[in-house]
């Protein structure tokens, strides 16, 4: 049950971050031209958009996992 609690907390945190930032950007360096010893490089930005439904789903799933993990199981099981 402790694993469910940890996974639930991680999902809640990731859901909050996804709703707060709604995406991230990373950069790549591409070679545009190479003439002899001269090389021309270009830095390109790539943006990954995270839809709000992804953050909401992570929050709800994490909350449900936390709720399930905190319930007491019967002693006979």
Phi, psi and omega in degrees: 000334180293327178296320178297321179296316180294315179297320178297317179295319179297317179295322178296315180296315178295324177295319178295317178296320180295322178287327182285317185264327178056025175149172177211160182237138174229159186242143174235155178248118182245140177278121183270316182210150175218112179238104182063230181278355182267127178236140179245125181245150178230136177267126181242138178263135177238125181252130176253118182267131177256117181294146181300331180296333177294316178293319179295317179297319178295320178296313182294315180297317178297318177297319178294321177295321177295318180297315180294323183287336182273347178289143180277132176272150179298149183292335183287343183269000000 
